[in-house]
């Protein structure tokens, strides 16, 4: 037990509040009168952290008052400032308050009585209501807080919400043994972290009934400055602990209704809250009858004593008074409406359950996946190589979009954690997603992230670069070719501006062809040494010997790809229209229904065969040539599959294709829009079967060297550590 010269030490931390600090002091002195009435001794510690001149000048007026202790330091953060003041405190109990807030006159004595009623049980006392106001605020916001519950209940809810504000009353011993943690290197919310760590240790939070914290919101307040910071690691959110919590179903609502309610609860609150701020002119012209109805409705939602405390504080802070207009415009913190709202915490709980073990060593951050595209193939290749290079790593995939059944089946064989972030966060905004994702990032202890073509991750990283750099995160990027666009001459890629914006955080950039690097460096001064070509490996261990085309029979041409704008099926139709009857062309591929109709090929000589699951699902022995008409591409996986199947390739000269289909060496290349060029190339190989066979053979040689698994694993082991 600490030595005490006073019953209570009242700590007010200040920085650059200036004369606003006077309002806080006056509210403390008013509340201290009730301590005096109960013969309780106290000291008021004004703890200044790098104060401005206005603040230093103000506190001088209390320098000769024996009730006050004035200290000054250069901490640069509220946590160290509070810890310093707490160590100097000579009271058995300590009250904490920020230098621009006010308290109701009954706070100190009620908090003391509440604490004493708990006897020896470790307890922190909080005000019952947090009433937010501000000079630039059009309305006040009320947050009616609750007592702490069981650790499990609080842990789930607190994985998204902070349940209490910074104002508190407790023993000095609790504060000394649980110091505030300094927010550094992109971390923040020292009050939130203090709450989680004390709850984790079994310290309860109890509400002092009938008390109010009047929280002044300013443009440079801590909540504003913490906009791009996240919460540091907390034992309360330990993954193994969280995923083993049993969450009872307490609602009688249908699952679909519950899901919609969960997704829209916070979004609706924020929308109405933000809208209220923008419609002040409407409030002014609102009819008295309408305003009176709203006033009465809001009045029923708040306790009568709050109205009285609101009135009482007016003698100190004149802008605070519960007028009909203020009550009519009063907003409520979501937890006032539902003190145990935990839908976002349940999302975190579900994500934890999808993690095997207690941490992640390497995390792929993926976009929408179809279960049959190049993104899945690329991620699969890296996972297989990483398992060879780092067999003890726990590898996971997290997608911003829901996994479909094909995607789940595709990755099932790899024995990796699939975190269905997309499904769990469907329908909620980025603000909520960011909190849930940040919690998962820190608690999983993952320090190696691999982004694969998704704007959400680029934007999140751009907003948290300080944290990622100072905490030694390794951000790897898979950069693909330029994106397809209908606007002629337009260049669209993730290199500019996405990669450019986050470049300081980037560890390495991986591409599947050199052309990506060349294009990226044209307009960006990237460090070329950080951009590395990883030629993707071909999965097949067997190749089919290229055959000699029998040109006395109709030449069967295979076109297999996604039927989407990027793959230019329109070019295919034009090419086939110019071919004579010695060619038979079959097209395979899933039709992108938002782009083309099911009858797209009906007006052509093309035989549409439907979808396919990789080239191996097609009997390639029935074909003589493969035609590829992509508008933009890297080294497409399908070209490697076709090469392994032994077919000569005729392809558009797009992106990085030329690094595998080398013109007149491993295939024939044609300018993308050159219809006659495709027709000529097809006829050339028809008329020169030996040349076609040689191209296919050379293609397989390149496949077995440039795209071998051994070479890929070696590169991954070297570049990813």
N, C-alpha and C positions, 0 to 999 in steps of 0.2 A: 504494500500500500504506500502511495506517495505521501510525502509530508505536505500538510496543507495549512496555509495561513488564512485562507478564506474558504467560505462554503463553495462559492462559484467564481470561476474565471470566465468572463464574457469576451470572446476573441472576435474582433472585427478586422478582417483583412482588407487592405486598401492598396490601390495602385495609382490611378489617375482620376479618381472620382471628383476631386476638387470640392467645391462647396456642397455638392450633392451628398457628400459624406455626412453633412450636418443633419440631414433628415434621418439617416440611419441612427446616429448618436441620440437624437431626440427620442426616437422610438424606443431605444434601449433604456434611456433614463426613465421614460414613462413606465416601462415594464418593470424596471428595477425598484420602483416605488413599492410595488407589492411584495418584493423580497424584503424590503425594509420593514414593511408592516408585519412580516413574519419573523423579524429579527434574524434575517439571513445576511451574512456578509458577502461582499463581492468586490471584484476588481474588473475594470474594463481595459482590455489590452488592444490598443490601436497598432496593428502590425503592418507597417508600410513596406511595400516591395517596389523598388525603383520608382518612388513617387515623383510626380511632376511638381512644379513649383506651387501650383494652386493647392494641391493636396497638402504639401508641407506647410504652407502658410496657414491653412485652415487648422491643422492639428495643434498649432502653437497655442491656440486659445485654451487648450486643456492641459497644457504642460505643468501648470501649478496646482491643478486639481488632484488631490490625493487619491481619488477614485480611479484615476487613469494611469496607465503605463504605456508609454509611447516607444516603440522600437522601429528600427529601420534596417533594411537589408537589401541586397541585390540578388534576389533569387531567380527572378525571371519566370516564375510560375507559381500558381496558387498553392500547390501541394507543399513545396518546401517552405513557403511562407507560413502556412498553417502549422506544419510540423515544428517549426522554430518557435512559434508563439505558444504552442501546446507545451513544449519543454520548459518554457519560462513561466508558464501558468502556475500560480500558487494555490489554486482552488482544488477542492476534492472533486468537484464537477466542472465540466467545461461546456459552454455554449458556443457554437460556431455560427457566424453570420458574415455574408459578404458586404462590402462597404457601400453598396448602392441599394440594398434592400431594407425593408422595414418589417417590424413584427408587431403583432397585436399586444395590447398592454398586459394581457394575462399569460403571455407565452412562458416567461421564465418561471413563475411560481407554479403554473400548471404542469410544465415539463418536469420540474423537480418532484412534485407530488406523484406524478405518473411513474417516474423512475423509482422512487422510494417504495411504491406499491408493489413493484416487481421483486422487492427484497434482494436476494443474492443472485438472481438470474441475470446473466449478462444482457444488457438492454441498451438500445439507442432510441431516444425519443424524437419524434418528428411532429411538425405542425399538422393539423388536420387538413387545412386548405392552403393551397398554393395559388395565390391570385396574381396573375401576370398583368402588368400595365406598362405604359410607356408613353412618352411625349409624342412619338410618331405612330402610336397604336390607336386605331379608331375604336377599338373595343377591348374589354378585359377578357381574360380567359381563366376559368376556374378549374382547378384540379383538386378533387376531393380524394385524399390519399387513404390507404388502408394499412392495417397491421400486417406484419409478415405472417406467412402461413407456414406450412411444412417446407422443409428444404427442397423437396422434389417439385412441389407446386411453384415455389418462387424461382427455382432454377430454370424451369421451362419458360416461364413468363419473362424472366429477366434476360434470357438470351436474346430478346428483342427490346424489351422495355426497361428503362431505369424506373424503379418503383417509387423512389424518394428523391427529394431535392437536396441541396447542399446544407440547408439549415438543420441543425441537430443539437441535442442536449444529451450528454452521457457522462460517465466517469472519466477522469483524466487517465486512469490506468488503461482503459479500453483504447483510447486514442494513442497513447504511447506505445502500446503493444501492437497496434494496427495502424502504422503511419500511412499517410497518403502517399501514393506512388507518383513520382515525378513523371509528367508526360513528356517524353522525348522522342525524337526521330520519327515523327509522323503519328505517334500515338496521342490520345487525348482522353478527356472525360474522367478526370481524376476522382470526381465525386461518384460517378457510376461504378468505377472500379473499386472504390472503397466499399460501396454497398455490396457488390458481389463477393468481395473477399471476406467481409464480416458475416454475411449470410452463410458462406461456405464453412465458416468456423462455428456456426451455431449461435451467433449473436442475434437476438431478435430485435425487430423494429416495431415500436409501439407508438400509436398516435396519441398526442395530448389533446383530449377533446376540447372543442370550442376555440382552437387557436388558429392563427392565420400568419402565413408569410406573405408579405406584399412584395412580389418579385418585379423589379424594374428591368424591363428589356431595353437595351440600348444598341445602337448600330455596331458598336465594337465590343459587345458583351461576349462572355466566354462561349455561349452557345453559338454565336455567329462565327467566332474565330475557329471553332472546332468543326466547321463545315466539312473539311476534307481530311479529318483525322478519324482514327478508328480506335476501338477499345483493345487494350493489351490483353495478353493471356490471363485467364482467371481459372482457378481450380473449380469454380462453380460450374463451368461449362465444359469440363473434361469430357471428351467424347465417349469414353467407356462408361462413365457415370451416367451421362445423359441418355444414351441409347438403352440403358437398362431400367430407366424410369417407366413405370406402368402408368399410362394416362387413361383414366376412366372416361367413358362416354357419358356425359351428363345431360346432353340435349336430346329432346324428343323430335327435333326437326329431321327431315330426310337428309341423307348424305349429300345429295346434289344441292339442296338449299344451304346446308352448312358450308359447303365448299364455296358457293357464290358469296355467302355472307362473309366468310373469312377473307376472301380475295378483295372484297369491296369495302370492308369496314373502315380501314385506315384511309383508303383513297377517298371515300365519301367525306370523311371528317376533314381531310386536308383541303378538299375542293370547296366545301362550304366555308371553312375557315378563311381560305385565301380569297374566296369570292366576297365574303363579308367586308374585307378590307377595301375592296375595289368599288363597292357600291354605296359609299358614304353619301354621295349626292342623292341616291334613291332613298336612303334612310331619312334624309332631310325633307323629302316631299311625300313620304309615306303618310297615309291618312291617320289621324289620331285614333280612329277606331281600330285599324289594323295594328297600330303600334301598341295599343292597350291590350289587345288579345295576346300578342306575342309577349308583352311584359308579364301578364298574369301567368302565362304558361311557363316562362323562365323562372318566375318567382317561386313557383311550386317545386322547382328542382333544387333549390338551395335552402339550407336551414335558416331559420329566422335569426339565429345568433350571428350568422355571417353578415347579414344586412347591418346589424348593430355594430359589429367590429369595423365594417366598411365605413360606417358613419364616424366612428370614433377616431379613425386614423386621419380623418379630414383636417383636424386641427394641426396636424404636422405636415401632411401632404395634401394640399388643397385640390389637386386634380382628381383625388379619389373621393367619390361620393356616389352612393347607389341611386342615381336618378332613374326615373322610369326609362329614359332613353338608354342609359348604360346597361340596365338590367335587360331591356329588350334586345340589346346587341350582344349580351354576354354569351361567349362561346365556352364550350366545355372540352377539356382534355378527354381523349377517348376513354381513359381509365376511370373518369368520373361516371361515364355511362355504363361501363362494364369493368369493375375493378379487377376481375380475374381474366380479362381478355388475353388469350394465349395462342391465337391461331398462327401468328408468325413464329412463335416459339416452337409450335408443333412442327412447322416446316424444318426448323433446325434439328429437332428431335429425329425426324424421319431421315434427314440427310446423314446424321450420325449413325443411324442404324444401317445405312448402306455402305459404311466403311468397315472393312475387316481390320480388326486391331484398333489401335489408338492414334495412329498417325498415317500420313501420306508422304511418300518420298518423292514422287514425280506425278504431277497433275496436268493432264491435257485439258485445255479450255477450248471446247469445240462449239461450232455453230450448229444449225439445223442439219440433220443427216437423214438420208433416205434409206440407208441400209444397203445401198448398191453403188454408191458414188466414190469418187476419187479421194474425198476426205477420209472416209472410213478405211480405205485401202492404205492411205498414208499413215494414219494413226496406228493401224494394225502392224504395219512394217516396223514402226518405231518401237511399239510395245514388245514385239518378238525380239528385236535386237537388244532392247534394254534388259529384258529378262536374261539374255545370254551374257550381256556385259555386267549387269548388276543384279544377280539372282536374289539378293536379299531385299531389294527395294519393294515397297508396296506401291503399285502403280494404279492410278485412277483416271477416269474420264468424267468430266462434268460438262454438260451441254446446256446452252441457254434455251434450247427448244426441246419439247418432249421427245423422248425416244419412241419410235414406232416399233412394232414387233420385228420387222426385218432388221432394224439396227440392233435390237437386243440379241437376236439370234446370231447376228454377224459377230458380235464381240463376246458372246457367251463362252466360246471355246478358249479365250485368252486368259481366263482366270484373273480378271482385273475388277476393281470396284467401279461400278457404273452409278454415278450420282445423278439422279434424275431431277436436277435443279429446274429444268424447263417445265416439267409437269407440276412440280410442287409449287412453283412460283407463278404459274400461269394466271394471268388476270391481275397481277399486282404491279405497281409501278417500280421504276428503277430505284427510287429512294428506299423502298422496303427491301428490294433485292440486294442493294448494296450493303445494308446492315446484316442481312442473313449471310451473304457471301463473305463479308469481312469476318464475321464470327467464325465461320467454317475455316477460312484461311488461317487465322491465328491459332485456333484450337487444334487444327490438324498438324500444326508445326511443319507444314510443307514449305520448302524454300526454293523448289524448282518448279517453275510454271512454264507450260508450253502452249502458246496461243496458236490456234488454227483458224484464220479467217473469220473473225467475229468482231463487229464494231463495239459491242458492249464491253468486251475486255480491254480493248484499246482505250476507250473512254475512262474506264475505271482506273486503269494504270496511269493515264495522263493526270488524273486527279490525286494520285497517291504516290507520286514519284519520290518524294522525300523519304517516306516510310520504306519503300522498296529498295532504294539505294543504300540508305544508312543501316538497314537491317540485313544487307547482303543477300537479297533475293536474286536468283538467277532466272531472268526472263528470256526464254528462247522463243523464237518466232518461226513458224513455217510460212514462207512468203511464196505465193503463187503468181502466175502470169496476170497480166492486166485483165480487168473484168470486161465481160461483154457489154456493149452498149449500142443502141440503135442510132445514136447521134454520130454521124460520119465525122471523123477527125477527132472525136473526143477521147481523151486518155483517162481511164479510171482504174485505180489500183489501190491496194492497201499500203503501198510504199509511200504514197503521197496523198493525203497528209498524215494518215494514221501512224505509220512507222516513224515518220519524221517527228511527230509530236512526242513520242515516248522514247526516242533514241537514247537519251542519257541512261535509261533503265535497262536497255537491252544488253543481254549477255552475248547471244549469237543469233544469227538469222540463217535458217536452213532453206535452201531451194532445191528443186529437182532438176534445174538446168541453169546454164551460165547466162542465158538470155535475160532471165529475171534480174540478175545482177547488173548487166549492161544497161537495161532500161532504168533500173532504180538509180543508178549513178549519173544518169544524164542530167537530172534536175535536182539531185540531192547530194550533199557533201558527206555521205556516209563513209565510215571507216571500212574500206573494202576488206580488211582482214577479219572483220566480224561477220562477213557474209560468206557462207560456205555451201558449196554444191554437194548435196547427198543424192546421187543418182539412186532412184528407188529400185529395189530388187524385184526380179520376177519370181513369183511364188512357185511356178512349175519346176520340178526337178527333171522333167522329161521334155524333150522336144520332138516334134514330128518332122521327119526328113522331107524337105521341099520336093514336090513332084514336078515332073516336066509337063507343062500344059499341053493338052491335046487340042490343037486349034482347028481340028476338023469337025469338032463338035461345038455347040454353042458355049460361049465362055460364061461361066457362072460367077457373078460378082457379088461379094458380100459387103453390105454397109450395116454396121451395128454400133449404135450409140444411143444416148438419150435423144429423144425427138423433142428438141428445144431450140430456141433461137440461136444459142451459142454454137450448136452443132451444124447449123445451116442445112437442114433438110430441103430448103428451097433450092439450094444449089444442086442437090442430088436430083431433084425433079427436072431441072433444066438440063443437066448432063444426060440423064436417061432419055430425055426427049430427042437428043441429037445422036444417040447411039443407034446403030442398025440392029436388025433382028438377030445378029450373031451373038448378041449379049443378052443375058438374063440377069436381072438385078433383084436381089432380095434384101429387104430392110428389116432389121430387128431393133426394138427399143421401146421403152415405156414412153407413151405420149404425155408430155406436159400439158394437161388439159386446160390450163389457163392460157396456153399459147397456141395450141393446135387442137382441132377436132379429131374425133376418131376416124372420120372419113377423109382425112387430109390427103392420103395417097390414092383415093379412088379415081381421080381424074388423070392418072399417070399409068405408065407401063410397069411401075414398081410393084413387086409382090410384098405386101406388108405382112410379116410373120408374127407380129406381136412382140411381147417383152422377152427378155433373156436374163439369165443370171450368170454373167461372165461368159467369155468366149467358149469356155469348155462345155457350156450347156448347149452349144450349137455344134452340129456335125459338120465341122470345117472341111472334112474330106470331100464334101459335095461341092466345094468352091475352088475357083482357080485364082482369084484376085481379091484383095481387100481394098476398099475405097473409103477415105476419111476426109471429111469436108469441114472440120472445125474452124470457127472464126478466131478463137483465142485458146491457147493451151500451153501447158508445159510439156514434159515428156509424158504423154498420156499413157496410163497403165494399160489401156486396151491395145495400144500398138505393140507393147511388149508381149501381151498374151497372143496377139495375132502372129507375131514373129515366132513364138514358141510353137504355134500350130502349123508353121511352115508355109504361110501364105505370103506372096509378094505384096508389098504395100505401095499404094499411090495415095499421097496425102497433100493437103493444103500446107503451104509453107508458113505456118502460124507459130508465133511464140518460140518455144524451145523444141518444137518437133524436129527441127533440122539436126539436133544433137543426137537423135536416134535414127531418124530416116534421113540419111545423108544422100543427097541427090546423086543418082546414077552409081551409088556405091552400095547402099543398103535399102534402096527403094527409089521412088521417083517423087519429086516435089513439084507442086504447081502453085502459082500465085492464087491467092484465095478466090478471087472473083473471075478467074480465067476459065470459063466454061469450055472453050475450045481446047485449052491446054489439058484439061482432064480427059476429054475425049481422045485427044492425040496420045496421051500417055497410056490409056487403056488399050488403044489399038496397037501401040508400039510393043507392049508386052504380049499382046495376043499374037502378034506376028513374029515375036522373038522369044519363043518358049525357053530357050537355053539361057538367055539374058535374064528372064524373069526368075528362073530357078537360081541363078547365081546371086541375084540381089537378095533373095530369101535366105540363101546360105550365109552370105556375108552379114545379114541382119542377125542371124542366130549367133554368129561368132561374137559380134558386138554385145549381144544380149548376155552371153556367158562370161564376158570380161567386165564391161562397164557396169553391168547390172547384176552382178553375182551377190549372193547372200553373204559370203565371206567378206567381200570388200565393204558391204554396207555395215555389217556388224563391227568391223574394224574401225570404220569412220565414226560410228555412234559411240563406241567405247572411248575413242580419243576426244570427241567433241562434247560429250555429255557426261559430266562427273558430279 
